[in-house]
Amino acid sequence: MIILQFRDLQAQYVQYKTQIDAAIQQVLLGTNFIEGKEVKELEVRLADYVGVKHCITCANGTDALSLVLMAWGIKEGDAVFVPDFTFFATGEVVSYCGATPIFVDVCQDTFNIDPTKLEHAIINTQNETNLTPKVVIPVDLFGLPANYPEIEAIAKKYNLLVLEDGAQGFGGHLNGKKACSFGHAATTSFFPAKPLGCYGDGGAIFTNDDQLAELLRSIKIHGKGADKYDNVRIGVNSRLDTIQAAILNVKLDAFLQHELNDVNRVAQQYNHSLKDSVIIPVIPNGYYSSYAQYTIQLKTKKERDYLQSQLKQHCIPSMIYYPIPMHKQLAFSQLQFNNRDFKVTNQLCNTVLSLPIHPYLTNEDIQKVIKIVQQNT
């Protein structure tokens, strides 16, 4: 029996093999494997697509977040507000720079950080701790931009910086404004399974802030000044290699030409057929998702686990994003949180299930997934 792919990178490669192979060959022939011309070309194209002045590529999406926090001087004693329902890296980078992550519950329908609970967390941090609120990191979870109009208003009220974590959000938009263009800076990831992914690790930072962009370009290459042997600050080594940039330039063409539309076509078919069987993803008015994942909700953990087992029996892959809330991660056990403050996240961790979704999913495969879900819910 043929097993469906959760994210079919092989089908994508087969379709664009000639272009991808040629792009890689050009890099091999040119032998400029670090900071080659393909990197700059990619940065210009990405900035133009997102609609910002600067795109700074780097080694991965986690580094992208870390680099911005480093550039902003976030340190011990600072509080950074992060959604409780997200991948570990969003909170990890906060602790890595010495600051304290403050986890915030999310909205039941969109899975993104709840603005009302965010403001409550900011006030509590100001009144009940010795920490100084500095940054909020909204996450565009599963491809859907967070509620930036409300988040940015709250951040302005309390003088906080906003760092958009668009690792899953690239391609989404809100009222016509592209994901990765919100806040004071934004980041994305080119991990292979992301909406726009390379064949290894990669990431990027987006901003309209000229000074921040200049600082980031220095920090990511050992704190360089005029050149790499003129080191004017302590930095790191975080560069996107030229081969990955060449691959991304080809894949960006595909993403813009049809992949973003095609993945939404798959989502629409799921929505139409599954709306009476499970809780389908909510895309509020004015929002557009890039569907990094198509995530449904079941009523209970027992129902979710049963459906996943039935899908597996029929060789249909599924994933649980995320089984453990951030506030329950062992790495954050030294922090003090009240479990009752995370009612929605605790529920979602027990009831969400992500189905296969990608631009190369055939109608036959889509109907197979729909049939199994309908039969077992």
N, C-alpha and C positions, 0 to 999 in steps of 0.2 A: 504493500500500500504506500502510495506517495505521501510523504509528510509535508504539510504546508509549512511555509517559512513565516516566522513571526514578523521579520523584516527582511525581505528578500534581496540581499546585496548581490547575490549571484546573478539573478535575472537582470538587475540594473547593469552589472558589468558586461554581461553578454550583449546587451543592447548597445552599449557605448564602448565596447572593447577596442575598436579601431582608434577612436579618438583618445581614449585613456592611454593605451599603449604608446601611441605617437607622442603624447605629451610627456610621458615618463622617459621615452627614448631621447627626446630633445634635451631633457635635463641631464641624462647620462652622457650625451655627446658634449654638452656644454661644460660639464663637470663643476658647475657652481652649485653645490648642494646645500649651502647655507646662505640665506638672504639673497637668493637669485632673483632675476627680474620677474619671475612668475609670482613671487611673494608680493612685490609692490603692485603688480597688475591686479592680483586678487584683492588687496587692501583697497585699492581705488574702486573696484567694482562693487565690493561689499558696502563701502561707505555710501556710494551712489545709490545702491538699492535700498538701504535702510533709511537714507535721507539725513545723514549727519556729515560733519566736516572730516572726521578722523576715524579710521579703522586701524587698530594696532594688533597684528596677529601675534600669537604666542604658542607655547608648547601644548597647552590643553585648557579646557574650560575651568578647571580648578585654579590653575595658575592665573587665569584671567581675573578671577575674583580676588585672589591674593594680591596681585599686582596693584589693583585699584586701592585696596585697603592699605597697602604699604605706601602708595603715593599720597594718600590722604592722612597718613601718620596715625592710623588707628592703633591703639596700644592698650596696655593694662589699665584698668579703671574705666574704660569706655564700654558702653552697652550698644550692641548691634541687634536689631530686631529681625527675626527670621521665622518663616512659617514652620509650624511643627510637622506638617505633612509634606515632606520633600526628601530629596536625596541627601545623604550625609554631608557631602562636600560643602553645601551652603552654610552649614553651621561649623564645619571643620575649619574653614578658612578664618573664621572669627577667632576661634581658640588659638589657632596657629600663630596669629599676630599678637596674642596676649590679651585680647579683649574678651568680653563675656557675651555669649549669645543669649538672647532672651527670646524664647520660643512663643509663638502666637498661634492660636487656633485658626482654622480655615473655614471657608464657607462650604456648606453642605452641597451646594449645586455646582459650583465652579471649581472646587478643590483649592482655590487660591486664598491667600491671606485675607482675613476678615478685617476690613478697615476699622470697624467699631471696636473690635477686640484689640487691634493694634493701638489705638489711642488709649484704651484702658491700660494696656501694658506699659506704655510710655509714662503715663501719670503715676502708675504704681512704682515704676523704677525711679522716678524723680523723688517720690515721697517716702519710699520705704527702703532704699538702698543708697550706698555711697557711690554708685556708678553714675557716669555721665552719658546720657543718651546721645549717640552720634550719627548712627546710620540705620536705615531700614533697607533690607534686601528682599524685595518681592520676587517671587518665582513665577514664571509663566508656565505653570505646570501642564504637562501633556499637550503643549502647543497653544494653550489659550492665554493671552495676555492678562495680567492681573488688573485690578481696578485702579488704574493709575490716576484718574481724575481725583478720586477720594484720597488715595494714598499720598499723592503729591501735595494736596491741600493740608493734610495732617502733618506731613514732614515740614512744610513751610511754617506752619503754626508753631512747631516745637524746634525749629531751626535744625532739622536733621538733613543729612545727605541721603539721596536715594540711589541705590545701585541695583539696576535691573538684572536679575539672573535669567537671561534668555537662553539658557542651555538647551531647553526643549522648545523654545518659542519662536525661533527664527522662521519667518514666513507668515506668522500671524500678524494681525493688526487690529487696532481699535479706533473706530471713527476715521479710518483712512490713514492713521499714523502707524507706521510699521513697528513691530516688536524690535527691540534693541535700539530704539531711539528715545526711550523714556528715561526719566531721572537725570541725574548729573553725569552718569556713566552707565553703560550696559555691557554685558558680556554674553558670549555664546560659546558653545562647544561643537567641535567637529568630530566627536566620537563617531565611529562608523555607523551606529544605529540611529543617530540623530537625523532630523529632517534634511539637513545638509551635512553629510559626513564624509570624512576622508578615509584612508586605508591605514589608520594608526590613530595617534592622538593629535589633537590640534585645538586651538581656541582663538578667540578674538575679543577685543575690547572696542567699544564704540563711544564716542563723545564729541561734543561741540566745543569743549574747553581746550583752547590752544595750549595753555600752560600744562594742563594735565597730560595731554597727548605727548608733549615734549618730554615730560618727566617719565612717563611710562616707557617711551622708546629708549630712555637711558637705563632705567631700572632693569628692564628685561634682558639687557646685554651688559651685565656686570657693572651697572652704574656708569656707563661710558660717558665721556665728554665729547671732545672733537673726534675721537676715534676709539677703538676698543682697547688701546693701550693708555688712554688718558681716562683714568677712573676717578670721577669726581664725587661719587657717593657709593654706598654699599648697595649692591643690586643682586640679581640672580641670573641664571642662564635659562632663558625661556623663549626659544625661537621656534617658529613653524618652519620645518625644513622645506626645501624647494620642491622636492618630489610631491609632498603632500599638497602644496600650493598648486602645482600643475594639475593634479588630480581634481582638486576642488574647482579649478577654473572650468574644467569640462563638466563636472557634476552640477555646477551652478547654472550652466546653460540648460541642462535637463530640468533642473528644479524650476527655473523660470518659464521654460517652454511648456511643460506639461505636468511635472510631478506634483506640484502643489494643488493644481486643479484635480488631478486624478485621485489623490489621497482624500480630498474632500468628497469626491464622487463615491468612493467606497464608504465613507462615513455616512453619507446621505442614504445609501442603501441599507446600511445597518440601522440607522435611525428609523426609517420607514417600517422596517420589518420587526424590529425588536422593542418598539416603544410600548407595546402592551405586555411584554414578557419580563422586562427588567427596567431598571432606572437607567436611561441613556444619558450621555453627556449633555450638559446644558451649555449652549452658546448664546449668551445674552445679546439683545439687540445692539447692533453697532460693532459687534466683535466678530473676528474671523480667526479660526484656529488652523494651525499647520498640522494638527493631529500627530504629534510625536508618538502618542499612544491613543488608542480608542478604549476608554475605561468606563465600564458599566458598574452599577451597584446592585448587589443582591440584598435581601432583607436581613439575612443572618450569616454568620461565619459558616454554619453547617451547610446552608444552601450554596454559598460561594464555593466551598471546598468540594461539594458534590458535583457542581457544574464543571469545575476544573478537572475533576477526575474523569468525567464523561467525555470532555473534550480530548483529554489525553488518550482515552481508549480509542478514539477515532482519529488519532494522529494529528490533532489540531493543537498547536502550542498556545499557551496563554501565560501571562505573567501577573504577579501580584506586586504592584507598586503602591504602597510600601508596607511591609508587614509589621514594622516596628516604628512607633512615633519617635521623633527626634528626642523628646524629653525622657524617653525610656532607654535610649542608647547607653550602653555601659560606659562609653567614652565620656559621657556628660554626667555621670553619676555623682560627681562632686557638686553639681549645681542643684539648687533647691527649687522644686516646682510642685505645684498642687495639681494632682492628676485630674481633679474636677474641672480645671480650667481648659481641658482639652477634650471635651465631650465629642465634638465632631470628628477630630482626628482619630481618637480611639475607636470610634465606630467605623470610619472609613478603612482603617487598617484591617478590620475584620470582614469587610463586605465588598471591597473593590476587586475587580478582575479586568485585566486588559486583554483584548482580543487581537488577533493578527490584523495589522493594517499597514499597507504600503502601496505605492503607486502601481505596482505590477501584479496586484492581486486580481485574478480572473473572476469573471462573473460566476463561473462554476464553483470556484473556491469560496467566494462570498456566500453563495447559497448553501454550501455545505456547512459553513460556520453557523449561519442563521438557523438552519434546520436543527442542528444539535442543541443550540441554545434554547430554541422554542420547545423542543421535546423534553428538556430537562429543567424547566423553570415553571 
